Amino acid sequence: MTTESPGAPAAEVTREALHVRRIEFQGFRRSDGLFEVEGHLTDQKPHDFTPPSGLRVVPANDFIHDIGLRVVFDLDMVVHAVTTFVRAYPYRECPGGGASLQALVGLRIGAGWSGEVRKRLPAGETCAHLREILIPLATAAIQAVNPLRAHLLLDATDANGKPRKIDSCYAYGASRELVLQHWPAFHRPAKG
């Protein structure tokens, strides 16, 4: 946060647009009983752009990247299929960077997802942008099906019987109202 001292004039600052990146996720329930999350990434520049290969020029405001992926999973959050789409890209080799994503089939979306994605998809074998989409895709997938899994999430416990939801985020911190409401035996009053 920036603050100004009282009476000091506001500094005149101008900005020049250099780049726009958009990442969007959508979750779907499929007619076959499975679920799908689509992640989509676009990059644009407000000026002509020549990729380092120098083989072509991307005109101002055209997509440098227009890529994405679809991950199909079940209610247990196990990945059944992964498909990619590459509509705009800066290098001739880019469309081949999605083949390695098949290594995610069988993986469970949840704790440890980011580490497994990095381990299973080596940087030199995977499109960096598709890999980048996959990290936040996990939370989009969880958000998509959470209402259908709410009872499972609230009832899940660890080996010691402590509900897994406790301390999973700020709202479910052990000292918060939600823990007192759902699991009073595990509530811990805030310190100080």
N, C-alpha and C positions, 0 to 999 in steps of 0.2 A: 504494500500500500504506500502511495506517495502522498505526503502532506506538504502544504505550503505554510510558511509563516504568515501570521495575520498582516495584512496591508501590503504584502509583496505582490507585484503584478504577475499575472499568469504568464508563463512562458509560451511564446508562439511556437508550436511544434507542427510541422507538416509531415505527412506520410506519403510514401510512394508505394503503390501496390506492386509486389514482386511475384507473388505466387498464391494460388488457391488450391488447397487440398480438401476434399470432402470424403468422409468415410461414413457410410450409412449401413445399418443393419435392419433386416426385417425378419420376423419369425412367422412361421406358418404351421398349421395343423394340416396334415395330408389325408387324403381319402383312404390311404392304405393303413392308417393307424399310426404312422410315424410322424415325425416333426422335421422341420427344415428351417435353417437360418441361412439367409443370404447376406453376404458382406460385399459391399461395393465401394471401390476407391477410385477417385478421379483426381488428376492433377492438371492444372492449367496455368499459363502465364499470360499476363496482359500485353506481352510483346513477343515478337518472333523468337523462337528458341532453336538453337542448333545443338543437338546432343553431341557429346564429345567424339563420337564416331565420325562426325562431320559429313555423313552420307546423305542427310536430308535436313530440311528446315520445317519445324512445326510452326505454322502460322499463329499469330497472337490469338488467344482465347480458344484455340482448338485443344482437344485433349492430348496431353502428353501420355498420360495413363488413363485408361478406362477399362478397369479389370475387376474381377470379383470371383467369388466362389460360393458354392452351396454345400452345406453340410447337412446330411440326413442322419437323424438319431432317434432313439426310442425314449420312452419315459424314464428308463434307467440311465439315460444320458450317454448311452453307448453309440459311437459313430458307426453307421451302416454304409455310408457312401459319401464321396467327396467329388464334386465336379467344379471345373473352373471355366471362366470365360475371359478372354483377352481381346478386347475390341480395338484399343489404341495402345501403342507401346513405342518406346524410343529406339529399340534395337531389334534387328532381324531375329535374334535368338530368343527373345522374350517369351513367345508363346510356348516354348518347351519347358518353361520353369514351373509348370503346374503338375507335371507327371508325378513328381515325388510325393505329392500330397496323399497319394493312396496309402502311404505309410501310417496315416491316421485312422484308417478303418480298424475298428475293434477297440480303439482308445475310448476311455470314459471322460466326458467333459466334467470337470470339477477340480478339486484340489490337485495340484501338480500338473495341470494342463499346460501352462506356459513352459515349464521345464521339459516336458515330454515333446512339445512342439519343437523346441530348440534342438533337442537331442535327435529326434526322428527326421528332421528336415535340415540337413547341413546347408550352410549359407551358399556354398558353391554349387549346390544341386537343386536349389529352390529359388523361385522368384522372391526377392526380398519383400516386395510389396504384398504378395499373397500371404507370405509368412507373417508380415506385420498385421494384416487383417485378422489372422487367426487368434492372436492373443486376446483382444477384447471381444471376439466372437463368442468366447465361452460365456461371458456374463450376459450377452444378448440371448444366447440359447437358454440359459438358466431363467432369465426374466420372462422369456416366451412361455415356458412351461411351469413356472412357479405356482400359478394358481391351481394347476392340476396336481401338483406335488406337495401342496401346503401341509397336509396332514403328515406326509412322510418326513418333511423337513423338521416339523415341530416335534415329532416323536423320536427322531434319530438320536442315539446316545453313543458316547465313546465307551471304551472298555471299563471305565470306572462308573458308568451310569450317568455321567454329566451330559445334558443335552448339547448336541453339537452346535446348535444355533447360538448358544451363549458365547459371547465374545467374537462372533463371526463378522460383526460390523459395529459401528458406534451405537446405533439404536438398541442392539441386543447385547451391549456391554453388561457385565455382571452387576454393575451398580445402577442400571437404568430401570425405568418403570416397567418395560415389557418383560424383563426377567422376573421382577417382583410379581407381576400379574400371572405369568405362565408357570414359573418355577420358583416359588417363594423360598424353598429350601436351598436354592443355589444363589439367591440374591446376596450381594455383598454391598453394604452401604458405602457411599462415596467417601474417600479420605479427605479430611479437612474441609 
